[in-house]
Amino acid sequence: FILVSVLIITFRFALQLVIRGFLINTGAQRRALLVGTGPVALRLAARFRTFRDMGYELVGFVSLEDERVGQAVGGIPILGTPDDLRRLIRDNQVEEVFVCQTDIPNDTFFQLFIDSEKEWARVNFVPSLVEMMRSQIHYDEVAGVPIYSIRETPLQAGNASVKRAFD
């Protein structure tokens, strides 16, 4: 029992090191856009930069304010507005969109969601307190920042193969 426990812990630790090294060294990171330029978006951007082994490469920000496009926040460019989202996802090969601004008008939020889905990008959002109360939302955490997804995307090719092998 003790030997098996030690071996499991050792194997798991070694596997995490290998996966982190793979993500950092091969560039196998998911490209991400952050919607919003407030404190939550800046915190998440800082985490993405600091913890590269999380598997995210930050492409840039999307701002609700037209006049901010072309500027940079913390050295990261503001690439466009929500109206530009589909083009930004395509041009930058974005796989995930993080909505970090909680005061987005409902119609703009739904358009962000629809545009991201049309381009096959996963939508994540940092919710307001009201949204946190809902229970039918998928919860995840990225470096200590709570992330909620409206819908899970199908398993990616690598994960699907691993699942099939275990099945």
C-alpha positions in Angstrom: 0.0 0.0 0.0 2.8 2.4 0.9 4.9 1.6 -2.1 1.9 2.0 -4.5 1.0 5.3 -2.9 4.5 6.6 -3.3 4.7 5.4 -6.9 1.4 7.0 -7.8 2.4 10.4 -6.3 5.9 10.2 -8.0 4.3 9.2 -11.4 1.8 12.0 -11.2 4.4 14.6 -10.3 6.7 13.5 -13.1 3.8 13.5 -15.6 2.9 17.1 -14.6 6.6 18.2 -15.2 6.6 16.5 -18.6 3.3 18.1 -19.6 4.4 21.6 -18.4 7.7 21.2 -20.3 5.9 20.1 -23.4 3.5 23.1 -23.3 6.3 25.6 -22.8 8.9 24.2 -25.2 6.7 23.1 -28.1 4.4 26.2 -28.1 1.4 23.9 -27.8 -0.6 26.6 -26.1 -4.2 27.7 -26.7 -4.4 31.1 -28.2 -6.7 33.4 -26.2 -8.4 36.8 -26.5 -9.6 38.8 -23.5 -12.7 40.9 -23.8 -12.4 43.9 -21.5 -9.4 45.9 -20.2 -10.4 46.3 -16.6 -8.7 44.9 -13.4 -10.0 41.4 -13.9 -8.7 41.2 -17.5 -5.3 42.7 -16.5 -5.0 40.1 -13.6 -5.8 37.2 -16.0 -3.4 38.6 -18.6 -0.6 38.8 -16.0 -1.3 35.2 -14.9 -1.1 34.0 -18.5 2.2 35.7 -19.0 3.6 34.5 -15.6 2.4 31.0 -15.7 3.1 29.9 -19.3 2.6 26.2 -18.3 -1.1 26.9 -17.9 -1.3 26.4 -21.7 -2.5 29.8 -22.9 -0.9 32.3 -25.2 -2.5 35.7 -24.9 -3.1 37.3 -28.4 -4.6 40.6 -27.2 -7.6 42.5 -25.8 -11.0 43.4 -27.2 -12.3 46.7 -26.0 -15.9 48.0 -25.9 -14.5 51.5 -26.6 -13.6 52.2 -30.3 -11.1 54.9 -29.4 -8.9 52.4 -27.4 -8.3 50.1 -30.4 -4.6 50.2 -31.4 -3.5 51.1 -27.9 -1.7 48.7 -25.6 -2.5 47.7 -22.0 0.4 46.3 -20.0 2.3 45.8 -23.3 -0.6 43.8 -24.8 -2.4 45.3 -27.8 -6.1 46.1 -28.0 -6.9 44.5 -31.3 -10.5 45.6 -31.9 -14.0 45.8 -30.6 -16.7 43.2 -30.3 -17.8 43.9 -33.9 -14.3 42.7 -35.0 -14.4 39.5 -33.0 -15.0 37.0 -35.8 -12.1 38.5 -37.9 -9.8 38.6 -34.9 -10.5 34.9 -34.1 -9.8 33.9 -37.6 -6.8 36.1 -38.2 -5.1 35.2 -34.9 -6.2 31.5 -34.8 -7.8 32.1 -31.4 -9.2 29.0 -29.6 -10.6 30.6 -26.5 -12.3 33.9 -25.7 -12.4 35.1 -22.1 -15.0 37.7 -21.3 -13.6 39.6 -18.3 -16.0 42.6 -18.3 -19.2 42.0 -16.3 -21.0 45.1 -17.3 -21.3 44.2 -21.0 -24.8 44.8 -22.4 -26.8 41.6 -22.9 -27.0 42.0 -26.7 -23.3 42.5 -27.0 -22.6 39.5 -24.8 -24.8 37.3 -26.8 -23.2 38.5 -30.0 -19.8 37.7 -28.6 -21.0 34.2 -27.8 -22.5 33.7 -31.2 -19.5 35.1 -33.1 -17.1 32.9 -31.1 -19.2 29.8 -31.6 -19.3 30.4 -35.3 -15.5 30.5 -35.4 -15.3 27.4 -33.1 -13.7 29.3 -30.2 -14.7 28.4 -26.7 -16.3 31.2 -24.7 -15.4 31.7 -21.0 -16.5 34.5 -18.8 -15.8 35.9 -15.3 -19.3 36.3 -13.9 -20.9 38.9 -11.8 -22.2 37.8 -8.4 -25.6 37.0 -9.9 -24.1 34.7 -12.5 -22.1 32.9 -9.8 -25.3 31.8 -8.2 -26.5 29.9 -11.3 -25.7 26.2 -11.1 -25.9 25.1 -14.8 -22.7 26.8 -15.8 -19.4 24.9 -16.1 -16.9 26.2 -13.6 -13.1 26.2 -14.1 -10.2 28.0 -12.5 -7.2 29.5 -14.3 -4.4 30.4 -12.0 -6.8 31.3 -9.2 -9.2 33.3 -11.4 -12.7 31.8 -11.6 -13.8 31.1 -15.1 -17.3 30.0 -16.2 -18.2 28.5 -19.5 -21.7 28.5 -20.9 -21.1 25.3 -22.9 -18.4 22.7 -23.0 -16.8 22.1 -26.4 -16.3 18.5 -27.6 -13.1 16.7 -26.6 -10.1 17.9 -28.6 -8.3 15.3 -30.7 -5.6 14.4 -28.1 -8.1 14.2 -25.3 -10.6 12.1 -27.3 -7.8 9.6 -28.2 -6.8 9.3 -24.5 -10.5 8.8 -23.5 -11.0 6.2 -26.1 -7.9 4.3 -25.0 -9.1 4.3 -21.4 -12.6 3.3 -22.4 
